[in-house]
Structures are given as structure tokens and as C-alpha cells.
Amino acid sequence: GFPEELCVNDVNYIMKSVYNKWDSNKFFNYADNFYLDRKSKIKTFSTGMKMKLEIAIALSHEARLLVLDEVTNGLDPSARMEILDMLLEFIQAEDRAVLLSSHIIGDLEKICDYITFIHKGEIIFSENKDDLLEKYAVINADTDRIRELDEKAVIALDKKSFSSSALVYRNLIPDSFETEKTTIEDIMLYYLKRGEKQ
């Protein structure tokens, strides 16, 4: 964050003295593409505009690692997609990476190669995203039928009155069971239900 009395021109002036590799041209190109008026005070910017300013700064000094916390929080869908696309472009170079903390799971699915799920200070899992999606599946069936499965195959059971569902290890499920593709969000939610498995 910056003092809100500053403008984009002021931010450029300050950053030039902070970073040896600061690129004013790149910074102003980002600012212009984001429609950030160079002379308007930061206090007049919306939440999305302030976030875009911070991203423009982060991308204008040849950083190789961006550490971002809730970078798309509070943004409208269009601004979110714009910032995620920029981050995807940033990580195309093999020597660059983004460490992203977010509660918006769709953002993680869009740009992350690896997912670490932390709950109450404990790492629940930390794996390659594609491996996670391949490793797990969801089954919708009668609770008694799900209980026919090997205990080791079921991570969590979500019991309902008429039919239940379970997160399972795909490779431990017999062909007689129909499985559905899962999402990272599904996997996280089922892990939170683990205590309910019986």
C-alpha cells in the first residue's frame, strides 16, 4: 500500500529509487492498459484499480517470484480474469513463479501447478494440481453401497437422506461404481468432512 495522496507518477518516482531494475516504461504501459490516470490520487481509485496498481508495480522490476495474498479478493469478474491472465503470462518464463494465497478456489485451479491446502494451521495436502484431479473422484450412491467399498478407498462421506456422496481414491474403486470428475474445491470440502466419515 501507498499513501493515498500519491498518484501513479509519484509511485514511479519512488520505485525508481527502490529497485535497481525498475522499468518506468513497462510500469506506465501497465498503468495505461489498466486505465490508471497518472495524475489521479490513489484515494480516488476503486479496490480493483488499487490492486492493478500493485500488480503493475510487481511486474515492473524484473521480479522472479511474486508472493500474493488474496490478489483477486473484492474484484469484479472482469478485473479478476484480467489479473489472472497477467499472472499466467508472467509464469510462462521458466525462471519465474507465483506463490498465491487465496480463498477463491477457481483462481487456484486456473493458474496454479501445485496446490497446498492449509486448514487450522495444518497442511492437509500439498500436491501437483493435475495429480490431485487424477487421484480423486466423487461417487454418488446409496450410503450402504458406498460402505461396500474398501475403507481405504473412501476419504470422506457426505450422508444425505436419499442418496450420499463420497470422495474416493479413483484407483481403489471397482469398475461397477460410476465415478464423477472432481474439482479442487470438491476435494477441499470433502477433506473438511473427513471427521464425519463412519
Kinemage of the C-alpha trace (Angstrom):
@kinemage 1
@onewidth
@group {chain A} dominant
@subgroup {mainchain}
@vectorlist {calphas} color= white
{ca gly a 1} P 0.000 0.000 0.000
{ca phe a 2} L 0.956 3.600 -0.601
{ca pro a 3} L -0.125 6.895 0.998
{ca glu a 4} L -3.369 7.673 -0.788
{ca glu a 5} L -2.348 11.248 -1.555
{ca leu a 6} L 0.179 9.916 -4.061
{ca cys a 7} L -0.506 9.462 -7.771
{ca val a 8} L 0.861 6.981 -10.334
{ca asn a 9} L 3.646 9.415 -11.308
{ca asp a 10} L 4.703 9.650 -7.639
{ca val a 11} L 4.743 5.857 -7.324
{ca asn a 12} L 7.025 5.601 -10.354
{ca tyr a 13} L 9.397 8.203 -8.865
{ca ile a 14} L 9.587 6.317 -5.552
{ca met a 15} L 10.017 2.868 -7.122
{ca lys a 16} L 12.881 4.118 -9.312
{ca ser a 17} L 14.888 4.728 -6.146
{ca val a 18} L 13.870 1.408 -4.571
{ca tyr a 19} L 14.633 -1.075 -7.374
{ca asn a 20} L 17.823 -1.168 -9.429
{ca lys a 21} L 15.968 -2.837 -12.304
{ca trp a 22} L 12.860 -0.648 -12.211
{ca asp a 23} L 11.398 -0.211 -15.703
{ca ser a 24} L 9.380 3.025 -15.907
{ca asn a 25} L 8.244 2.324 -19.469
{ca lys a 26} L 6.855 -1.063 -18.518
{ca phe a 27} L 5.177 0.392 -15.421
{ca phe a 28} L 3.482 3.191 -17.358
{ca asn a 29} L 2.399 0.724 -20.060
{ca tyr a 30} L 0.660 -1.385 -17.409
{ca ala a 31} L -0.856 1.723 -15.820
{ca asp a 32} L -2.179 2.924 -19.176
{ca asn a 33} L -3.548 -0.526 -20.076
{ca phe a 34} L -5.334 -0.579 -16.713
{ca tyr a 35} L -6.725 2.927 -17.299
{ca leu a 36} L -4.949 4.256 -14.224
{ca asp a 37} L -4.704 8.006 -14.665
{ca arg a 38} L -1.127 9.057 -13.954
{ca lys a 39} L -2.094 12.216 -12.067
{ca ser a 40} L -5.136 10.986 -10.103
{ca lys a 41} L -4.602 10.374 -6.391
{ca ile a 42} L -4.692 6.777 -5.249
{ca lys a 43} L -7.541 7.601 -2.857
{ca thr a 44} L -9.802 8.103 -5.895
{ca phe a 45} L -9.074 4.542 -7.166
{ca ser a 46} L -11.501 1.660 -6.711
{ca thr a 47} L -10.378 -1.555 -4.959
{ca gly a 48} L -9.741 -3.153 -8.346
{ca met a 49} L -7.699 -0.181 -9.562
{ca lys a 50} L -5.542 -0.254 -6.428
{ca met a 51} L -4.913 -3.962 -6.945
{ca lys a 52} L -3.993 -3.335 -10.586
{ca leu a 53} L -1.551 -0.643 -9.461
{ca glu a 54} L 0.098 -3.116 -7.086
{ca ile a 55} L 0.312 -5.752 -9.819
{ca ala a 56} L 1.803 -3.190 -12.221
{ca ile a 57} L 4.471 -2.410 -9.628
{ca ala a 58} L 5.199 -6.095 -9.011
{ca leu a 59} L 5.661 -6.743 -12.732
{ca ser a 60} L 7.896 -3.741 -13.440
{ca his a 61} L 11.168 -4.576 -11.687
{ca glu a 62} L 12.126 -7.970 -13.157
{ca ala a 63} L 10.901 -9.966 -10.165
{ca arg a 64} L 11.245 -13.726 -10.474
{ca leu a 65} L 8.912 -14.606 -7.606
{ca leu a 66} L 5.633 -12.885 -6.766
{ca val a 67} L 4.149 -13.581 -3.320
{ca leu a 68} L 0.473 -12.589 -3.485
{ca asp a 69} L -2.186 -12.729 -0.782
{ca glu a 70} L -5.850 -12.692 -1.880
{ca val a 71} L -4.871 -10.834 -5.046
{ca thr a 72} L -8.343 -11.052 -6.618
{ca asn a 73} L -10.385 -10.597 -3.449
{ca gly a 74} L -13.135 -7.995 -3.881
{ca leu a 75} L -12.635 -7.637 -7.632
{ca asp a 76} L -15.377 -7.900 -10.227
{ca pro a 77} L -15.162 -10.952 -12.562
{ca ser a 78} L -13.660 -8.942 -15.424
{ca ala a 79} L -10.866 -7.481 -13.263
{ca arg a 80} L -10.207 -10.916 -11.744
{ca met a 81} L -9.760 -12.516 -15.156
{ca glu a 82} L -7.510 -9.673 -16.297
{ca ile a 83} L -5.179 -10.091 -13.325
{ca leu a 84} L -5.150 -13.903 -13.567
{ca asp a 85} L -4.279 -13.668 -17.261
{ca met a 86} L -1.373 -11.360 -16.397
{ca leu a 87} L -0.102 -13.818 -13.800
{ca leu a 88} L -0.382 -16.676 -16.307
{ca glu a 89} L 1.666 -14.651 -18.758
{ca phe a 90} L 4.222 -13.876 -16.044
{ca ile a 91} L 4.838 -17.551 -15.230
{ca gln a 92} L 5.363 -18.568 -18.848
{ca ala a 93} L 9.084 -17.947 -18.283
{ca glu a 94} L 10.606 -20.995 -16.577
{ca asp a 95} L 12.627 -18.890 -14.121
{ca arg a 96} L 9.550 -17.123 -12.704
{ca ala a 97} L 6.916 -18.249 -10.234
{ca val a 98} L 3.921 -17.031 -8.248
{ca leu a 99} L 3.107 -18.054 -4.679
{ca leu a 100} L -0.588 -17.294 -4.344
{ca ser a 101} L -2.722 -17.449 -1.208
{ca ser a 102} L -6.443 -17.354 -1.982
{ca his a 103} L -9.854 -18.472 -0.756
{ca ile a 104} L -11.155 -18.265 -4.339
{ca ile a 105} L -10.511 -21.843 -5.420
{ca gly a 106} L -11.371 -21.156 -9.074
{ca asp a 107} L -8.382 -18.798 -9.240
{ca leu a 108} L -6.094 -21.530 -7.969
{ca glu a 109} L -7.453 -24.029 -10.489
{ca lys a 110} L -6.881 -21.553 -13.298
{ca ile a 111} L -3.229 -20.702 -12.721
{ca cys a 112} L -1.582 -22.998 -10.163
{ca asp a 113} L 0.570 -26.029 -10.884
{ca tyr a 114} L 0.718 -27.069 -7.228
{ca ile a 115} L -1.951 -26.745 -4.530
{ca thr a 116} L -1.301 -26.675 -0.791
{ca phe a 117} L -4.413 -26.837 1.373
{ca ile a 118} L -3.967 -25.476 4.904
{ca his a 119} L -6.740 -25.812 7.491
{ca lys a 120} L -6.412 -24.596 11.090
{ca gly a 121} L -2.660 -24.255 10.652
{ca glu a 122} L -2.206 -27.827 9.394
{ca ile a 123} L -1.189 -28.817 5.872
{ca ile a 124} L -3.920 -31.196 4.688
{ca phe a 125} L -2.272 -31.891 1.333
{ca ser a 126} L 0.322 -30.359 -0.952
{ca glu a 127} L 0.366 -31.847 -4.439
{ca asn a 128} L 0.527 -31.223 -8.139
{ca lys a 129} L -2.897 -29.941 -9.262
{ca asp a 130} L -3.237 -32.379 -12.168
{ca asp a 131} L -2.264 -35.293 -9.926
{ca leu a 132} L -4.945 -34.263 -7.414
{ca leu a 133} L -7.622 -34.198 -10.101
{ca glu a 134} L -6.483 -37.580 -11.397
{ca lys a 135} L -6.123 -39.179 -7.955
{ca tyr a 136} L -9.602 -38.418 -6.594
{ca ala a 137} L -13.162 -38.945 -7.786
{ca val a 138} L -16.667 -38.471 -6.406
{ca ile a 139} L -19.256 -41.253 -6.104
{ca asn a 140} L -22.992 -40.614 -5.725
{ca ala a 141} L -24.758 -43.680 -4.367
{ca asp a 142} L -26.745 -45.160 -1.549
{ca thr a 143} L -24.842 -44.956 1.771
{ca asp a 144} L -24.928 -48.747 2.201
{ca arg a 145} L -23.479 -49.219 -1.268
{ca ile a 146} L -20.657 -46.776 -0.535
{ca arg a 147} L -19.930 -48.739 2.638
{ca glu a 148} L -19.292 -51.809 0.472
{ca leu a 149} L -16.089 -50.142 -0.678
{ca asp a 150} L -12.723 -50.835 0.882
{ca glu a 151} L -12.363 -48.494 3.856
{ca lys a 152} L -9.039 -47.254 2.485
{ca ala a 153} L -10.757 -46.091 -0.720
{ca val a 154} L -13.074 -43.561 0.947
{ca ile a 155} L -11.648 -40.246 2.110
{ca ala a 156} L -14.923 -38.682 3.256
{ca leu a 157} L -18.618 -39.484 3.152
{ca asp a 158} L -21.396 -36.906 2.847
{ca lys a 159} L -24.571 -38.639 4.029
{ca lys a 160} L -27.954 -37.445 2.794
{ca ser a 161} L -31.476 -38.771 3.382
{ca phe a 162} L -31.956 -40.307 -0.053
{ca ser a 163} L -28.501 -40.630 -1.528
{ca ser a 164} L -24.974 -39.953 -0.359
{ca ser a 165} L -21.728 -38.980 -1.967
{ca ala a 166} L -18.116 -39.708 -1.173
{ca leu a 167} L -14.676 -38.543 -2.150
{ca val a 168} L -12.655 -41.621 -3.071
{ca tyr a 169} L -9.287 -42.688 -4.379
{ca arg a 170} L -10.056 -43.359 -8.043
{ca asn a 171} L -7.640 -46.299 -8.389
{ca leu a 172} L -9.252 -48.192 -5.467
{ca ile a 173} L -12.785 -48.147 -6.880
{ca pro a 174} L -14.223 -51.222 -8.667
{ca asp a 175} L -15.488 -50.720 -12.227
{ca ser a 176} L -19.020 -51.421 -11.026
{ca phe a 177} L -19.077 -47.980 -9.395
{ca glu a 178} L -19.673 -44.947 -11.557
{ca thr a 179} L -17.392 -42.064 -10.608
{ca glu a 180} L -17.577 -38.370 -11.445
{ca lys a 181} L -14.790 -35.940 -12.127
{ca thr a 182} L -13.969 -33.746 -9.195
{ca thr a 183} L -12.646 -30.222 -8.691
{ca ile a 184} L -10.051 -28.847 -6.303
{ca glu a 185} L -12.881 -27.199 -4.371
{ca asp a 186} L -14.711 -30.570 -4.069
{ca ile a 187} L -11.559 -32.212 -2.759
{ca met a 188} L -11.029 -29.480 -0.159
{ca leu a 189} L -14.650 -29.549 1.001
{ca tyr a 190} L -14.669 -33.334 1.366
{ca tyr a 191} L -11.434 -33.231 3.341
{ca leu a 192} L -13.172 -30.855 5.745
{ca lys a 193} L -15.915 -33.501 6.146
{ca arg a 194} L -13.440 -36.239 6.993
{ca gly a 195} L -14.448 -36.248 10.636
{ca glu a 196} L -17.979 -37.254 9.588
{ca lys a 197} L -16.840 -40.453 7.833
{ca gln a 198} L -18.182 -43.529 9.583
